Amino acid sequence: MFKKAVNRRITVFIGVLTIAMIFVCFGACESEQENVKLWNNNTFQQKIVDMSKYSEGIIKAKVEGKWKEFKIEELPDKFIEWNIKRRFETIEKIKKMQPPSLDGPHNAMVASHGRKRSDSQFSINNAVKGTGFIPKEENLKAIIKQLNSTIDNPFEKKIAILESFYENGDSIFDRTKLVSLELYSTPKFETQTFLNQMTDPGVALVFLDIPTFKIKSIAQLLHPDDPELTDYEKDVVEYINLIHSYFHGEFPKMFIAVLYHIVEVYDSSPGRGGKGIKIVPPSS
């Protein structure tokens, strides 16, 4: 009985807190809508990212005003090992009903630039975004099915499923990207991060921890109602929303999915071997 009560308390607390944050912003922020034509019938298409050469390991994007081709890279072992180790530590805290740390691999500080909002003199922006891994394309449908079939399981059983994902991370997860959700942007309200990524998808992600990593990536935004999403992109949107709801509770809508395609990785840890040295791709 005690375990069931704890599970319910954890689930309700996380769900209520997240929903409250979302709806407070929806109610208070609807005046921040820019006079740019990004939306069409309550959806959008990000015109500055071209995935036509994705199968060749290339992503084309308009960065700093010019169309360029970027080679998609993989997250290195040292990043993966740190990330998963710290996620297991967070899971242990949750099991003990301790609040998770704000530092570590979940909360990435996303630096972007491109288009200033009317309430600011600058386009440069930095925002903390919840980030995670996504399964490889060949695993995606099976894991979506698994999550859908277990979403009503007790919290401790869902935690065990998540642990199994991390224990088998090498075979499950796609090392070429991290993912997130754009929770707040709508046709009536646009976050600075959303405006910037729709204008210039070149962004940097930094994680507060030791070791410290900086990831430069191309941000691809997918609206769940875009009629031109590919089958894979539909799965991506479903998975990111589903894994979010799996632990935070059900939401009344599907949110915009964000994929951070890995282009460069830096070790920004203090001391020898770090200090902002690029480790992916390795310097020649």
C-alpha positions as CSV (number, residue, x, y, z in Angstrom):
1,M,0.0,0.0,0.0
2,F,2.8,2.4,0.9
3,K,4.5,1.8,-2.5
4,K,1.2,2.4,-4.4
5,A,0.7,5.6,-2.4
6,V,4.2,6.8,-3.2
7,N,3.8,6.0,-6.9
8,R,0.6,8.0,-7.0
9,R,2.1,10.9,-5.2
10,I,5.1,11.0,-7.5
11,T,3.0,10.7,-10.7
12,V,0.4,13.3,-9.5
13,F,3.1,15.7,-8.4
14,I,5.1,15.6,-11.6
15,G,2.0,15.8,-13.8
16,V,0.3,18.7,-11.9
17,L,3.6,20.7,-11.8
18,T,4.2,20.3,-15.5
19,I,0.6,21.1,-16.5
20,A,0.5,24.1,-14.2
21,M,3.7,25.5,-15.8
22,I,2.3,25.1,-19.3
23,F,-1.1,26.6,-18.6
24,V,0.3,29.5,-16.6
25,C,2.3,30.5,-19.6
26,F,-0.6,30.0,-22.0
27,G,-2.7,32.4,-20.0
28,A,-0.1,35.0,-19.3
29,C,2.0,35.1,-22.5
30,E,-0.4,35.3,-25.4
31,S,0.6,38.9,-26.2
32,E,4.0,37.8,-27.5
33,Q,3.2,37.0,-31.1
34,E,5.5,38.4,-33.8
35,N,4.3,39.8,-37.2
36,V,6.1,37.1,-39.3
37,K,4.4,34.5,-41.5
38,L,5.4,31.3,-39.8
39,W,2.0,29.7,-39.4
40,N,-0.5,28.3,-41.8
41,N,-3.9,27.1,-40.4
42,N,-2.4,26.5,-36.9
43,T,0.5,24.5,-38.2
44,F,3.9,25.3,-39.9
45,Q,6.7,23.9,-41.9
46,Q,10.3,24.8,-41.1
47,K,11.5,26.0,-44.5
48,I,15.2,26.5,-43.5
49,V,16.0,22.8,-42.9
50,D,16.3,20.4,-45.9
51,M,16.4,16.7,-45.1
52,S,16.6,15.5,-48.8
53,K,20.2,14.2,-48.2
54,Y,19.6,12.8,-44.8
55,S,20.1,9.2,-46.0
56,E,23.6,10.2,-47.0
57,G,24.4,11.5,-43.6
58,I,24.0,15.1,-44.7
59,I,21.6,17.8,-43.4
60,K,21.1,21.1,-45.4
61,A,20.2,24.2,-43.5
62,K,20.2,28.0,-43.8
63,V,22.6,29.0,-41.0
64,E,23.8,32.6,-40.6
65,G,22.0,33.6,-43.7
66,K,23.5,31.0,-46.1
67,W,22.5,27.5,-47.1
68,K,25.1,25.0,-46.1
69,E,25.6,21.2,-45.9
70,F,26.4,19.7,-42.5
71,K,27.7,16.2,-41.9
72,I,25.7,14.5,-39.2
73,E,27.9,13.2,-36.5
74,E,27.5,10.8,-33.5
75,L,27.6,11.6,-29.8
76,P,30.9,10.2,-28.5
77,D,31.3,7.4,-25.9
78,K,32.3,9.8,-23.1
79,F,29.1,11.8,-23.6
80,I,26.9,8.7,-23.7
81,E,28.5,7.2,-20.6
82,W,28.2,10.4,-18.6
83,N,24.6,11.0,-19.7
84,I,23.3,7.5,-18.9
85,K,25.2,7.3,-15.6
86,R,23.6,10.6,-14.4
87,R,20.2,9.5,-15.6
88,F,20.4,6.4,-13.5
89,E,21.4,8.6,-10.5
90,T,18.2,10.7,-11.2
91,I,16.1,7.6,-11.3
92,E,17.4,6.5,-7.9
93,K,16.5,9.8,-6.4
94,I,13.0,9.6,-7.8
95,K,12.6,6.1,-6.3
96,K,13.5,7.6,-2.9
97,M,11.1,10.5,-3.4
98,Q,14.0,13.0,-3.6
99,P,13.7,15.9,-6.1
100,P,15.9,15.4,-9.2
101,S,18.9,17.7,-9.7
102,L,18.5,20.6,-12.1
103,D,22.1,19.9,-13.4
104,G,23.0,16.9,-15.5
105,P,21.9,15.5,-18.9
106,H,18.1,16.3,-18.8
107,N,18.3,20.1,-18.8
108,A,20.2,21.5,-21.7
109,M,20.8,25.2,-22.0
110,V,20.0,26.0,-25.6
111,A,21.6,29.0,-27.1
112,S,20.0,30.4,-30.3
113,H,19.8,33.6,-32.4
114,G,18.1,34.8,-35.5
115,R,15.1,37.0,-34.9
116,K,14.4,39.3,-32.0
117,R,11.0,39.5,-30.4
118,S,9.2,42.8,-30.1
119,D,9.8,42.9,-26.4
120,S,13.6,42.7,-26.7
121,Q,16.5,44.5,-28.4
122,F,18.4,41.3,-29.0
123,S,17.7,38.0,-30.9
124,I,20.3,36.1,-28.9
125,N,18.7,33.8,-26.4
126,N,19.4,31.0,-24.0
127,A,16.7,28.7,-22.5
128,V,16.8,25.5,-20.5
129,K,15.1,22.7,-22.4
130,G,14.3,19.1,-21.3
131,T,16.2,16.8,-23.6
132,G,16.6,13.1,-24.1
133,F,17.5,10.3,-26.5
134,I,15.3,8.9,-29.2
135,P,15.4,5.2,-30.4
136,K,16.9,4.3,-33.7
137,E,14.5,4.4,-36.6
138,E,14.4,0.6,-36.8
139,N,13.4,0.4,-33.1
140,L,11.0,3.3,-33.0
141,K,7.6,1.7,-33.8
142,A,8.2,-1.2,-31.5
143,I,9.1,1.1,-28.6
144,I,6.1,3.3,-29.3
145,K,3.9,0.2,-29.1
146,Q,5.6,-0.8,-25.8
147,L,5.0,2.6,-24.3
148,N,1.4,2.8,-25.4
149,S,0.7,-0.7,-24.0
150,T,2.3,0.1,-20.6
151,I,1.4,3.7,-20.1
152,D,-1.2,2.8,-17.4
153,N,1.2,0.6,-15.5
154,P,2.2,1.4,-11.9
155,F,4.9,4.1,-11.8
156,E,7.6,1.7,-10.5
157,K,7.0,-0.7,-13.5
158,K,7.3,2.3,-15.9
159,I,10.6,3.3,-14.2
160,A,11.8,-0.3,-14.8
161,I,11.0,0.0,-18.5
162,L,13.0,3.3,-18.7
163,E,15.9,1.6,-16.9
164,S,15.9,-1.2,-19.4
165,F,16.2,1.4,-22.2
166,Y,19.3,2.9,-20.7
167,E,20.8,-0.5,-19.8
168,N,20.5,-1.3,-23.6
169,G,21.2,2.2,-24.8
170,D,23.8,1.2,-27.4
171,S,21.4,-1.0,-29.3
172,I,18.3,1.2,-28.7
173,F,19.2,4.8,-29.0
174,D,20.2,6.9,-32.0
175,R,23.5,8.7,-31.3
176,T,23.0,11.2,-34.1
177,K,20.4,13.3,-32.3
178,L,18.9,14.6,-29.1
179,V,15.3,15.5,-28.8
180,S,13.0,17.9,-27.0
181,L,9.5,19.5,-27.1
182,E,8.5,23.1,-27.8
183,L,5.8,23.3,-25.2
184,Y,4.6,26.9,-25.4
185,S,4.7,28.2,-29.0
186,T,1.3,28.7,-30.7
187,P,0.0,31.0,-33.5
188,K,-0.8,33.4,-30.6
189,F,2.4,33.1,-28.7
190,E,6.0,32.4,-29.9
191,T,8.9,31.8,-27.6
192,Q,12.3,33.4,-28.4
193,T,13.8,30.0,-28.9
194,F,11.0,29.0,-31.4
195,L,11.4,32.3,-33.4
196,N,15.2,31.8,-33.5
197,Q,15.1,28.1,-34.5
198,M,12.6,28.9,-37.2
199,T,14.9,31.7,-38.5
200,D,18.3,30.1,-38.0
201,P,18.4,26.4,-36.9
202,G,22.1,26.5,-35.8
203,V,22.1,26.2,-32.0
204,A,24.4,25.2,-29.2
205,L,23.4,23.0,-26.2
206,V,25.4,23.1,-23.0
207,F,24.9,20.9,-19.9
208,L,25.7,22.1,-16.4
209,D,27.9,19.4,-14.9
210,I,31.4,18.0,-14.7
211,P,32.3,16.7,-17.2
212,T,30.7,19.5,-19.3
213,F,29.8,19.2,-22.9
214,K,28.8,21.6,-25.6
215,I,26.9,20.4,-28.7
216,K,26.5,22.4,-31.8
217,S,23.5,21.1,-33.8
218,I,20.8,21.8,-36.4
219,A,17.4,22.1,-34.8
220,Q,14.6,20.6,-36.8
221,L,11.1,21.5,-35.7
222,L,8.1,19.2,-36.5
223,H,4.5,20.3,-36.0
224,P,2.2,17.3,-35.2
225,D,-0.5,18.7,-37.5
226,D,1.8,19.2,-40.5
227,P,0.1,17.1,-43.3
228,E,3.5,16.6,-45.1
229,L,5.3,14.8,-42.3
230,T,6.9,11.6,-43.4
231,D,6.0,8.3,-41.7
232,Y,9.3,8.5,-39.7
233,E,8.6,12.1,-38.7
234,K,5.1,11.1,-37.5
235,D,6.7,8.4,-35.3
236,V,9.3,10.9,-34.0
237,V,6.5,13.4,-32.9
238,E,4.5,10.6,-31.3
239,Y,7.5,9.1,-29.5
240,I,8.7,12.4,-28.0
241,N,5.2,13.4,-26.8
242,L,4.6,9.9,-25.6
243,I,7.7,9.5,-23.5
244,H,6.9,13.0,-22.0
245,S,3.4,11.9,-21.1
246,Y,4.6,8.6,-19.8
247,F,6.0,10.2,-16.7
248,H,4.3,13.6,-16.5
249,G,0.7,12.5,-17.2
250,E,-1.6,12.9,-20.2
251,F,-1.8,16.3,-22.0
252,P,-4.7,17.7,-23.9
253,K,-2.6,18.2,-27.1
254,M,0.5,17.0,-29.0
255,F,3.4,19.4,-28.8
256,I,5.9,20.5,-31.4
257,A,8.8,18.1,-31.6
258,V,12.4,19.3,-31.8
259,L,15.3,17.2,-33.1
260,Y,18.9,18.4,-32.4
261,H,21.0,16.8,-35.2
262,I,24.5,16.5,-34.0
263,V,27.2,18.4,-35.9
264,E,30.0,19.2,-33.4
265,V,30.7,18.1,-29.8
266,Y,33.1,19.9,-27.5
267,D,34.5,18.9,-24.1
268,S,34.1,22.1,-22.0
269,S,35.2,20.5,-18.7
270,P,37.7,22.5,-16.7
271,G,41.2,21.2,-16.6
272,R,43.4,19.3,-18.9
273,G,41.7,17.7,-21.9
274,G,38.7,20.0,-21.8
275,K,38.4,23.8,-21.8
276,G,36.3,23.8,-25.0
277,I,38.3,21.4,-27.2
278,K,36.3,19.9,-30.1
279,I,36.1,16.1,-29.9
280,V,33.6,15.5,-32.7
281,P,34.6,15.5,-35.4
282,P,38.2,15.2,-34.1
283,S,40.5,18.0,-35.2
284,S,42.8,17.0,-38.1
